[in-house]
C-alpha cells in the first residue's frame, strides 16, 4: 500500500483536520493529503505541550511555516503553563498530554465544522501498542490496539462525536521517512523520542529490535497481523455481548439492570466483555480489575474493593444493578414529582419504601398521597432529618432508609416534600403529622411516577488505545 491508496479509503468528508507534530509521519501524511484532496480541504492542528522549552517553540514555528507553505490553514494550541511538567497528583503525564491534545483538537473541529480528524499512526505504532498492552495484561480488545476508525468521544469521554481516522496503519515508519526523502521534505525529530524512560520509546529502541532478531522476518508485520486478528475476535465477542445485553439487560435513569442468573451462566470471555461495556468511560477497568469484579459477582461476596472510576453495582435478588455514583438523580426524580390542588381526597399508597427497590429492578412505580394544603417545596435527603409519619413514631430519615434497604446512591437523591423546615411527605411512606388532613382542609394531591426500565440499546465500542 502507498499513500494514495491509504487516502483513497478515507470516509467522505468535505474537509479533514490533521494532527500535525512536524515529524516524518504526520508531515508525509499532511503533504500527501493536501496534494490528493487539495489544500483548501485540509486543516493542520499542532498542539504545543510546553515541556521541551525552546525546542517545542521551534517545532510549532516549523509546523506553521510548512503548513502555510502548502496553502493549508494552521491552528496552534498550547497547554496551560507548567501543567505537564508538574502534572496533578495521580495523573500520568503521557495520558494527560494525550487527553489535553485531543480535547483541543476536538474543539477546533467543532468550531470549524470539520467531521473527521486524521492521525498518522502506522504499523510500528500498532506493534508497540500491542506490546504495551501485553505488559499491562490486557485482553483481546486491548491487544487489538489501534483501530482504523473510532469516534473521538470514545477515545476521550466528553469529547464530540468526530470521526478519528488512521489511514496509515498498513504503512511503516520507514515508508513515511522514505516519502519525505522522495519529495525532499524536512521534518522535525522530537528529542524525547530517544528517552527510554518512556515505555513506548523503551520498546521501540531496546525491546523490539531484540525480539525481531529472534523472531525472524518482519516482527512489526507479524504483530500487526496478530493485532488485526485479535481485533476481529474482540469484535465478535463484542457483538455477542451486545446480543446478550439486548436479551437480558434493560436501561433505567440510574444505570443498567442485568439478569444475574443469565450473567452467571455466560462464558467468562463474554462476562468480561459485558463488564467492559457496562464500565464504558472508566478507562481504568483493565483486565485485572475486570477479573476482580467478576470474582466478586460470582462469589456474591461484598469486599471493600472498589474499582477505579465511578461505576458501581449492587445485587437485588436475581437482579444486578450497575450505576454511576457520580450521576445526580435529583433533577430527574424531582421532575417525576407533581403537586396540585384537588377537590377531594382520594386513596393514597405507601409501602415503607419497598417500591423504590422495585424501581431499581426495572418496574414502574407510582406513589400517591393527599396532603393538607400548605406551601410545600421539593427537596432531597439530608443527614439528621427527622420524620414522623401519621402511623408511627418520629425517626431519623437515614434510619428509615436503612431499614428499607435503600442504597446510598439512591437515598441521597430521594425527593422529600418539605413544609418550611419539616418534611411533609417522603414518597413511599405515609404523610407526616404536619401534612395530615383534617375536616374541611383544602387538599393537595402529591404524586411521583417512576418509569420502568426500557430495552437495551446498542452502544458503540470505545478505542482502548
N, C-alpha and C positions, 0 to 999 in steps of 0.2 A: 504493500500500500504506500502511496505517496501523498503529498499534502493536498493535491487536487482531489484525489479520491476521498480523503478524510473530510474535506469540506463539502463534497457533494452529498454526503449522508446527513448533513445538518438538518434539523427541522426547519420549516419555512417561517421566517420572521422578516418583518420589514427592516429592522435594524438589529445589530448584535453589539453587546458590550463585551469587553475582553479584559480579564485580569492581566495586567502588564507589569512585570517586575523589571524588565530590561535584560533578563538572562536569555540564553540562546533558545530556550524552549518557547517562552512567550513571545519573544521578538520574532522568531521564524513564523509562528502562527499569525501574529499581527500582520507581518509583511505579506504572507500568503493570502490571508483573508481580505485584506484591503485590495489586493490585485484581483482576487476572484469575485468579490461582491461589489467592489467599488468603495473608495474611501469614505464616501458620504453615508454609507450604511454601517460603518464601524465606529465604535467609541472605545477609547483606551482608558482604563482605570488603574491608577497607580496609588498604592497606599504606603505612606512613609511611617514606619513603626517607631522611629526615633530612638533606636537602640544602638546604632552604629555611627552616630555623630556625623562628621563631615562626609563620610562615605555614603551614608543614606541620602544626604542632601545632593551629592553628586549624582547618585542613581536617579533621583527624582528629576533633576535638570536634564540628564541624558534622555530619560524616557519622554519627557515633554518635547524635547528637540526632535527626537526620532519620529514620534507620532505626528507632530505638526509637519515634518518633512514629507510624510506620506499623505498629508491632507486629512488626517484623522483627528477628530475632536479629542481633547485630552482633559481628564479630570484628575485632580490630586487630592487625596485625603491624608490627614495627619492624625496620629494617635495623640491623646492627651499627654502632655509632657510628664515624663517620669513614670507613667503607669506600668509600662512594660519592663523598664529597667529595675523597678521595685514593685512587682505585682502584689495585689492584696493577698493577705494570708489565706492559704488553701487553694489559691489559683495557680494552675500550671501556665507558665509563660507562653509556651507554644500554642496551647489550646486557647488562651485568652487572645493572643495576637490573631489567630485564625478567626475567632468569633468577631472581633472588632473589625477585621478586614472585610469579612462577608457582610456584616451588618451595614457597613458604609457603602459597599458596592451595591447592595440591595436598595439602599435609599436613593442612590444615583439612578439606578434603573427605573425605580418608580417615578422619580421626578422627570426623567427624560422619556417616559413611556416606552421603555425597552423591555421586551418579554423574555430575552434569552441572554444568559451570561456564559461566555466561553472561558474555559481554563485550559492550560497547556500541559496537563498531566499526561504522562506517556507510560509505556510498558514498564520501564525501570521503576517508576513510582508505584505501579501495581505490585511488582515483585517485592519492593521494600515494605509496602504497606502490609502485604500478606505476612511477611516475616515479623513485623512489629506486632501484629495482632496474634500471631502464633505465640510470641513471647508472653502475651497477656492472657493466653488461654481462651481465646475467642472461639466461638462456634463457627458453623459453615457460613453464616451471613457475614460475620466479621472477616473471615479468611477470604471471602469472595472479593473483598477490597473495593476498589473504586468502580462505581458504575458509570456507564457511558452517559446516562441522563438521570437527573434527580431534581426534585424541587428544592429551591433554596430554603424553604420553610422546613424541609426535612433535615437538611444539613444543620441549620441553626434555628431551633424553635423560636417563633416570634418574628422571623423574617417573612417577607412577602412571598407569594407563590410564583416565583420566577424560575424558569427552566434553567438549570445549570447543565451545560453540555461539554463533554470532554472528547473532542474529535480525534485526539492523537493517541488513544490508548493502544492502538496496534502499531505505533511507531516507537522508535527507540530514542534515547537521549542523543546518541551519536547521529541519528537522522536529522535532528534539529541543528546540531553543530555543523553537519555537512551542508545543510541548506544555507546556513549563514555564510559558510566559506564559498559556496557556489555563487551567491549574489554579493559577495564582498561586504557583508553586513557586520559592523562591530557590535559587540554585546557586552553586558556587564557580568562580572563574576562576584557573587556575594562572598565576602571573606569568611563569613560564619559557616559557609558550606564545607569548609575543611575542619571545622571544630567537631571532633569526635565525642565531645561531651553531649552532643545531641544524638539521641538514639538513631534517628534516620541516617545521619552522617556516619556514625559508627558502623552501621550495617553496610552502607554504600562503600566505604573505604577499606574496612577491615574484614568484615564477615562475608559479604557476597563474593569478593574475589577468591577467598579461601574455599568457599562452598563450590564455586564454579570450577576450581581446579580438580576437585574430587568428583563432581557430577559428570563432567564430560559434556560436550556440546554446549549449547547456549542456555545457561541456567535461567536467565530472565525470561526467555521464551517458554521454558518449561513451567516456571512459576506463573506466568501469565495464563498459560493453558490450564493449570491447576485452579487458579482463581476463577477462570471462566466456568469451569465445570462445577466448582463449589457454588458459584453464583446461580447456576441453573438448578442445582439441588436445593439451595436455600429458597429459590423462588417457588419450587414445587412444594416444599414444606410450608412456606408462607400461604400459598393458595389453599393447602389442606387445612391450615389453621383458620383461615377466613371462612372456609366451608363449615368447620366445627363451630365457630362463633355464630354464624348465621343460624345454625341449628340449635345451639344450646346457650346463647347469650342474649341479653337484652340491654338496652341503654336507658338510663334514668338520669335525671338532672344532677345527681350526686356522683355518677360513675357508671360502672358496668356490673350487671348481675349475671352470674355464671352458675350453671348447674354443677354442683360439687361432685356427684357420683359420676357424671359423664366425663368430667375433667380427670378424675382419678383413673378411669378406665382407658384413657388415651395413652398412646405410646410416649415415652419420655421426650423424644425429639419434638413431638407435636406439643406436649405440655410446655416445653421451654419456649417454643415459638409463640404460643398463646400468651405466655407471660411477657415476652418481648413486646407484643402488640399492646397488651394492657398497660405496660410501663412506658409506652412511647413518650418521648420527651425527657425522660430521665436517662440520659446517656450513660450514667454510671452503673446501670444494671448490666454488668458484664457477665461472662459465663459463670464465674464463681458466685456472684450474687444470685443469679438465676437458680443455681443448684441449691443454695441455702434456702431461698424462698420455697423452692419445690419440695425440699425435705420437710420444711415446717408444715406446708399444706398437706403433704401426705401423712405425716405423723399426727397431725391435729394438735401438736404442741404449740405453746404460745410463749416463746422465749423473749428475752429482752432485745434480740437482734432487730435492728431497723435498717432497711436498705437505704442507700443514698437517695437523695431526692425527696419528693413528697407523695409518691404513690404508696398507698397502704391498702390493707384488706381486712375483712372480718368475716367470720362464718356464722350464719344463722341457719341452724338445722342443716338442710341439704342445699343451702344457697351460699355461694361465695360472693361477697360484695367488694369490688375494687373501687377505691375512691381516691381523690386527690385532696389531701388535707389542707392544701393551700387555697382551694376554691371556697369562696364565700357564698354560702347558700342563703344568707339573709335576704338579699334583694328578691330572689326567686320566691322564697316562702312567703315573704310579705306581700308579694304580688298575688299569691293564691288566697290571701285573707280578705274577706269582704265584710263590711259592717254597714247595715242600712236599717232605717226605721220601718217597722211593720205595724199593722193594726192590732194584731193579737198574737199571743204566744202560741208557738207550735211545739212539736216534740223534739227535744234535743237528743244528742247521742254522745256518750262518753264511755271509755273503756279502760281508764287508768293508763293510757299511753300505749296500749297494745297495737293500735292501728299504725303507729309510727314504724314499728317493726315489720308490719305487713307491707307498708310502703317501701321499706328497704328491700323487701323480697320481690318488689315489682308490681304489687297490687295498687289499684286506685283506691283512695280512702277519702271519705267526706266526714268532717266533724262539724256539728251544728249545735249551737246553744242560743238561748234567749236571755238577754241582759236588761236590767233596768236602764232606761235611757239616761245617759250622762255624757260628759266629754271624755272620750276614750282616745288613746293613741297607741299605735302598734309599736312594740319594742321587742327586744330579744333577751335571752338569758343573761344573768349577771350573778356573780358569786355573792352569797349572803342573802339573796332574795328569798322572802318567805311567802307562803301561800296557804290560805285556809279555805278549802272547798266547802260547799254548803253541807256536805255529808261526812265531814271528817275534821280532825284536829289540824291546827296550824303546823306546817312543816317547812323545812328548807327545801327550796325547789331542787337543789342539787341532789338531796336525798331521794326525792320523788323520782327523779330521772334515773338514779342508780337502781332503785327498786324495780323500775320498769325496764331496766337493761338498755336504756337509750345510749348509744355510743357517743363518745365525747365530740366527734366531729359534727354530729347532728345536734347534739344538746346545745352547743353554743350558738346555733342558728335558729333554734326553735322559737317561733313567734309567740309573743305574750301581749295580750290586750291590757293596757295599763289605764287606770283611772288615777290621774296625778302620779303619786309615787307608789301606788299599790296595784298589784296585779288583779284584774277583774276576771280574766279568763285565760287559761292555758289550754289550747286545743288538745283534746284527749282526756281532760279531767273536768269534773263538774265546775260550774262557775263559783266564784268566791262569794263570801257573805256580802261584801260591799256591792256586788253586782246583782244580788238576788232580787227577784221581782216581788212587789207587794201589790195588794189590791189597788187598782186604779192607776198603777205606774204606766208610763209610756214604755214601749218595747223596742229593743234593738235586736235584730237577728244577726248573729255572728257565725260566719261560715268559712271554713277553709277546705278547698277542694284540691287534693293531691293527685296529680295524674299518674296513671300506671306507666310502667316501662314500655318502650317501643322496641321493635325488632332491630337486631344488629344491622348496622350499615357498614359497607366496605370502607376500610381506611387504607390509604396508600402507605407503602413501606418507606421507611427512612433509610438514609445512607449512613452507615455506621463509621465511615472513614473520616 
